[in-house]
Amino acid sequence: MDTLTLITDSYFDGTRCHDKGPYRIEAHDGVIARIEPDQPSIPPSGRVVRVPFVMPGMVEAHCHLFLDGAELDLEKRKQYLGAPREQMLDVGRKSLDENLAAGVTLIRDAGDIHGINHDIRSEVERRRGDKLTPDVRSPGRAIRKAGRYGSFMAEEATDVQSIDRTIRRLAESADDLKILLTGIIDFEKGQMKGGVQFDLDETRLIVSIAREQGLKTYAHCSGPDGLRIAIDAGIDSIEHGFFMTRDLVREMADKGIAWVPTFSPVWFQYEHPECCGWNDASVERLSQILNTHFEQIARASDAGVPVVAGSDAGSYGVPHGGGLIAELFFQRRAGMSLEKVLASATSTPRRLWGCPSADIIAGNEVNLLTLDGSPFVSMENLRSVRGVFQRMLHQVIDPSLRKETPYAA
């Protein structure tokens, strides 16, 4: 029997912090056997690791593995979309490593027209048990309306029949269904571009077929018109959700609809307008959009909306791994309690998606990370991952692999 004993000053179990340590977390053959106060007079069992803080492995709920968010040359990013498949796979593998270095052990990709996300998922499944790497949930391709936003990540549908055919085909290999319900934000005007992609009847059909196929739905969606449709149709999770309103938040809470707010891409453009060519007026609109987002996230958390951490890593200015940590700082800035912030990147998404729990309780598989200090003392300690443990595998994190965001979260 392989025994691992972690001796730690404090830990977050997925719901609350335990800070009256030291504690012993003892695992047998990759399963947590017991957690109890450390007794120095009783020698610990097996392999012993002493660490300042322990928490569940984190979840990145929204990213694009095949894209490198740290690449800021717009022409290179454009040319990359026509790159050879093996080059894209290499970027995806590098994205996995950067996520792991940040303490991420589960990733939900957010759409990829090339299928790199499916290929990376297959590689992870083949290596499971031999190499520590984040697990991957992949939609393959998302679904969008023909000719609308999202050509780099979504397959087109035109009418009811093609919607039905497309979802059933995607469901053959997808873990979830990603829907492009709206376009993107026009930051010069401070409003959405192009209106909604699918009307209410079409969106209800999409949700119905997805559920019939056993798929949860998550929708790229911002703006009151699109958000109204998403909520009325019963989408499981709203991604981005800019221009949210108080009434819509209340309805999300009533229906148990999750929200992945993805502050990071918009914040980068606010912090670095020179990269995007924004003038002072556009920067002011960006500021207003972000301030409203902070307000509505706080309201949503207080109302009981399940807030889930996802950074949209791979997007311009959002590196993998570092983007997720920045997202947690944004949630805290919005006023969420630190317990809710950490749950948004650990226990909450796993529960919503029906994944095995990584909570640090007896009976669960080992799926945790160690930090150089408690985030309840300083959130900066979230940037100091010392090691990751998953099942019977352990990897010490090389600090050089950590990707910091090019902005202040």
C-alpha atoms as one frame of an Amber mdcrd trajectory, in Angstrom:
protein
   0.000   0.000   0.000   1.342   3.424  -0.966   0.874   5.907   1.884   1.272
   9.674   1.632   1.040  11.988   4.638   0.796  15.739   4.210   1.483  17.795
   7.312   0.120  21.297   6.857  -0.494  24.417   8.897  -3.898  25.021   7.297
  -6.075  23.895   4.410  -9.184  24.780   2.399 -11.401  21.731   1.969 -13.464
  23.094  -0.937 -15.949  24.922   1.267 -14.154  26.376   4.274 -10.725  27.062
   5.664  -9.242  25.042   8.514  -6.563  27.145  10.223  -6.068  25.572  13.650
  -3.272  23.267  12.490  -0.968  21.604  12.081  -3.017  18.835  10.460  -2.218
  15.446   8.997  -3.840  14.511   5.693  -3.155  10.816   5.167  -3.836   9.059
   1.864  -3.616   5.386   0.948  -3.227   4.364  -2.693  -4.335   7.778  -3.899
  -7.420   8.062  -1.659  -7.680  10.323   1.397  -8.006   8.038   4.402  -8.150
  10.493   7.280  -7.584  14.115   8.303  -6.702  14.818  11.908  -4.648  17.125
  14.115  -0.944  16.387  13.889   0.488  14.637  16.934   4.280  15.012  16.932
   4.622  12.116  19.375   3.174   9.720  16.764   5.421   9.248  13.701   3.558
   9.906  10.417   3.092   7.061   7.958   4.661   6.530   4.538   6.021   9.339
   2.432   5.817  12.593   4.408   5.514  16.058   2.845   5.396  19.175   5.037
   3.693  22.189   3.454   2.222  25.515   4.636  -1.180  25.215   2.866  -3.272
  22.654   0.982  -6.368  23.098  -1.186  -8.200  21.137  -3.906  -6.806  21.163
  -7.429  -8.246  24.114  -9.307 -10.592  24.243 -12.292 -10.230  26.487 -15.355
 -13.816  26.686 -16.611 -13.300  28.629 -19.829 -10.207  28.654 -22.019  -9.015
  27.853 -25.516  -6.127  25.420 -25.248  -4.999  25.853 -28.847  -4.474  29.611
 -28.455  -1.541  31.347 -26.762  -2.923  34.335 -24.891   0.553  35.629 -24.123
   1.180  36.311 -27.829   0.450  40.024 -28.276   1.488  40.473 -31.900  -1.865
  40.746 -33.675  -0.439  39.797 -37.075   1.171  36.657 -35.627  -2.114  35.721
 -33.958  -3.929  36.103 -37.275  -1.381  34.002 -39.166  -1.418  31.335 -36.461
  -5.047  30.453 -37.261  -3.699  28.907 -40.467  -0.783  27.132 -38.761  -0.020
  23.410 -39.229  -1.918  21.071 -36.930   1.212  19.889 -35.091   2.081  23.489
 -34.202  -1.377  23.959 -32.712  -1.028  20.708 -30.777   2.273  21.942 -29.357
   0.544  25.129 -28.192  -2.190  23.009 -26.599   0.372  20.873 -24.767   2.152
  24.002 -23.553  -1.188  25.385 -22.352  -1.696  22.218 -20.287   1.707  22.658
 -18.641   1.011  26.315 -17.847  -2.327  25.417 -16.285  -0.741  22.696 -14.172
   1.931  25.128 -12.986  -0.896  27.324 -11.652  -2.454  24.400  -9.790  -5.151
  23.565 -12.343  -6.149  19.887 -12.486  -9.346  20.188 -14.556  -9.936  22.299
 -17.676 -13.112  22.927 -19.658 -12.152  24.055 -23.126 -14.459  26.574 -24.780
 -14.440  25.578 -28.432 -11.986  24.936 -31.225 -12.854  24.502 -34.915  -9.676
  22.450 -35.466 -10.447  19.802 -32.846  -7.163  20.384 -31.028  -9.127  20.281
 -27.761 -10.376  16.742 -28.535  -6.858  15.627 -29.478  -5.374  17.051 -26.281
  -8.137  15.353 -24.270  -7.252  12.032 -25.919  -3.558  12.507 -25.139  -4.391
  13.234 -21.502  -6.529  10.112 -21.233  -3.741   7.959 -22.709  -1.176   9.348
 -20.269  -3.379   9.172 -17.181  -1.552   7.202 -14.533   1.859   7.874 -16.082
   2.115  11.657 -16.155   0.432  14.280 -14.011  -1.570  16.577 -16.286  -4.915
  18.397 -16.000  -8.016  16.479 -17.017  -9.830  18.049 -19.984 -13.504  18.507
 -20.794 -13.925  19.319 -24.475 -16.904  20.412 -26.588 -14.903  19.978 -29.786
 -16.561  22.593 -31.935 -19.114  25.028 -30.582 -22.293  25.857 -32.526 -23.035
  29.238 -34.111 -25.454  30.755 -36.596 -24.183  30.713 -40.177 -22.062  33.737
 -41.027 -21.946  35.072 -37.470 -19.179  35.544 -34.896 -17.044  32.568 -33.893
 -15.508  31.046 -37.015 -12.348  30.018 -35.094 -14.280  27.845 -32.637 -17.728
  26.934 -33.967 -19.603  24.956 -36.588 -22.395  26.698 -38.473 -26.120  25.959
 -38.304 -28.762  27.642 -40.437 -32.216  26.317 -39.499 -34.035  23.906 -37.192
 -32.965  20.844 -39.161 -29.291  21.795 -39.266 -29.353  22.700 -35.565 -30.645
  19.216 -34.791 -28.112  17.472 -37.056 -25.194  19.546 -35.803 -25.851  18.960
 -32.108 -26.345  15.225 -32.565 -23.082  15.004 -34.495 -21.183  17.060 -31.925
 -22.673  14.996 -29.099 -20.933  11.876 -30.387 -17.640  13.145 -28.957 -18.448
  16.244 -26.869 -18.436  16.505 -23.080 -20.567  19.676 -23.178 -22.224  21.874
 -25.803 -20.838  25.382 -26.302 -23.301  27.814 -27.917 -22.464  31.174 -29.446
 -25.583  33.122 -28.593 -24.272  36.635 -29.234 -21.294  38.333 -30.827 -18.672
  40.494 -29.151 -18.582  43.920 -27.536 -17.985  47.082 -29.536 -15.761  48.896
 -27.035 -15.784  52.106 -29.063 -19.564  52.339 -28.667 -19.886  50.453 -25.383
 -22.498  48.042 -26.719 -22.896  44.655 -28.374 -22.189  44.019 -32.040 -24.680
  42.294 -34.291 -27.516  41.246 -32.016 -28.372  37.681 -31.001 -27.440  34.678
 -33.135 -30.279  32.322 -32.138 -33.786  33.433 -31.180 -35.636  32.084 -28.135
 -37.315  29.180 -29.941 -34.028  28.112 -31.528 -32.179  28.375 -28.223 -34.832
  26.334 -26.436 -34.487  23.713 -29.157 -30.703  23.687 -28.724 -31.024  23.192
 -24.963 -33.652  20.475 -25.399 -31.604  18.455 -27.905 -28.436  18.873 -25.828
 -30.172  17.550 -22.722 -31.618  14.668 -24.695 -28.032  13.840 -25.677 -26.833
  14.141 -22.077 -24.904  17.385 -22.601 -24.791  20.437 -20.364 -24.886  23.765
 -22.195 -22.762  26.871 -21.828 -23.313  29.984 -23.882 -21.022  32.768 -25.053
 -23.430  35.575 -24.267 -23.427  39.257 -23.347 -25.949  42.067 -23.629 -29.504
  42.201 -22.203 -31.158  40.730 -25.318 -28.943  37.672 -25.459 -28.928  37.214
 -21.690 -32.729  37.288 -21.634 -32.864  34.498 -24.226 -30.217  32.431 -22.439
 -32.072  32.609 -19.131 -35.534  31.975 -20.606 -34.180  28.987 -22.550 -32.573
  27.472 -19.449 -28.926  27.517 -20.528 -26.850  25.814 -17.805 -24.073  28.417
 -17.734 -23.629  31.931 -19.089 -20.075  32.756 -20.184 -18.915  36.393 -20.067
 -22.323  37.938 -19.294 -21.393  41.593 -19.719 -24.207  44.174 -19.421 -25.969
  42.003 -16.833 -28.876  43.570 -14.919 -30.306  43.184 -11.422 -33.502  41.505
 -12.688 -31.568  39.023 -14.823 -29.355  38.123 -11.864 -32.444  37.372  -9.796
 -33.802  35.059 -12.485 -30.455  33.296 -12.827 -30.501  32.634  -9.095 -34.059
  31.303  -9.259 -33.148  28.900 -12.067 -29.720  27.894 -10.741 -27.944  29.148
 -13.870 -24.177  29.473 -13.402 -22.098  32.467 -14.442 -18.494  32.427 -15.690
 -17.722  36.176 -15.792 -14.292  36.169 -17.578 -13.045  39.599 -16.507  -9.560
  39.002 -17.855  -9.810  39.747 -21.624 -11.665  43.016 -21.066  -9.368  44.016
 -18.224  -6.317  43.515 -20.432  -7.713  45.908 -23.021  -8.507  48.408 -20.271
  -4.986  48.138 -18.806  -3.241  48.145 -22.191  -5.303  50.263 -24.608  -2.188
  50.888 -26.688  -2.244  47.237 -27.793  -5.711  47.664 -29.265  -5.586  51.262
 -30.414  -8.208  52.481 -27.955  -8.581  56.209 -27.342  -9.507  57.859 -24.033
 -13.231  57.612 -24.763 -12.982  53.857 -25.377 -10.961  53.383 -22.195 -13.683
  55.181 -20.261 -16.306  52.839 -21.744 -14.151  49.859 -20.820 -13.965  51.187
 -17.275 -17.747  51.554 -17.100 -18.305  48.052 -18.454 -15.901  46.556 -15.902
 -17.359  48.517 -12.985 -20.846  47.278 -13.842 -19.485  43.744 -14.133 -17.955
  43.977 -10.648 -21.264  45.217  -9.237 -23.344  42.506 -10.858 -20.973  39.693
  -9.857 -21.220  40.799  -6.242 -25.019  40.894  -6.555 -25.061  37.464  -8.200
 -22.899  35.892  -5.511 -25.082  37.346  -2.764 -28.214  36.094  -4.555 -26.910
  32.529  -4.764 -25.935  32.401  -8.443 -23.187  29.773  -8.830 -20.199  31.878
  -9.887 -17.503  29.813 -11.612 -13.941  30.893 -12.361 -12.902  30.931 -16.002
 -10.441  33.335 -17.581 -10.951  32.879 -21.347  -7.222  32.088 -21.473  -5.912
  32.022 -25.012  -7.730  35.268 -25.691  -5.601  38.327 -26.385  -3.517  39.151
 -23.316  -4.741  36.238 -21.183  -2.074  33.562 -20.588  -3.021  30.077 -19.464
  -2.708  29.506 -15.738  -1.962  33.089 -14.799  -5.264  34.227 -16.264  -7.229
  31.987 -13.916  -5.384  33.268 -10.835  -6.079  36.838 -11.970  -9.761  35.923
 -12.297  -9.851  34.965  -8.611  -8.437  38.375  -7.701 -11.171  40.029  -9.785
 -13.876  38.073  -7.962 -12.432  39.095  -4.620 -12.280  42.705  -5.794 -15.975
  42.440  -6.652 -16.659  41.633  -2.997 -17.055  37.845  -3.012 -15.846  36.129
   0.155 -12.550  34.301  -0.231 -14.304  31.008   0.533 -16.669  31.585  -2.411
 -13.798  32.705  -4.614 -11.832  29.522  -3.963 -14.957  27.372  -4.300 -15.593
  28.963  -7.707 -12.349  27.379  -8.907 -12.580  24.085  -6.997 -15.791  22.568
  -5.662 -18.483  24.584  -7.467 -17.668  23.691 -11.113 -17.054  20.039 -10.299
 -20.438  19.822  -8.586 -22.249  21.603 -11.421 -20.651  19.400 -14.087 -21.140
  16.121 -12.237 -17.376  15.551 -11.940 -15.781  13.628  -9.071 -15.277  15.841
  -6.038 -11.768  17.038  -5.246 -12.784  18.290  -1.804 -10.259  17.443   0.878
 -12.347  14.983   2.847 -11.889  11.334   3.731 -12.920   8.995   0.934 -12.101
  11.323  -1.963  -9.305  10.692  -4.433  -6.226  12.815  -3.918  -6.569  15.861
  -6.180  -4.897  18.786  -4.484  -2.217  21.418  -4.597   0.142  22.875  -2.040
   1.050  26.536  -1.620   3.941  28.345   0.052   1.444  30.168   2.256  -2.239
  30.562   2.993  -4.336  32.728   0.638  -6.350  33.605   3.739  -3.247  35.431
   4.954  -2.429  36.895   1.526  -4.083  36.105  -1.794  -0.670  36.526  -3.406
   0.076  33.040  -2.082  -2.184  31.683  -4.845   0.680  32.525  -7.198   3.115
  30.293  -5.253   2.106  26.732  -6.097   4.679  24.361  -4.617   3.356  21.040
  -5.864   0.352  19.212  -7.322  -0.892  15.789  -6.218  -3.413  13.833  -8.280
  -4.319  10.259  -7.451  -0.893   8.642  -6.857   1.110  11.168  -8.872   3.012
  14.178  -7.553   4.757  16.966  -9.402   6.886  19.702  -7.898   6.184  22.918
  -9.786   9.034  24.689 -11.524   8.489  28.418 -10.825   9.718  29.243 -14.344
   6.567  27.617 -15.766   4.241  30.043 -14.008   2.708  32.541 -16.411   1.860
  35.879 -14.847  -0.740  38.134 -16.411   0.591  41.250 -18.187  -1.688  43.409
 -16.036  -2.450  44.028 -12.379  -5.367  41.948 -11.140
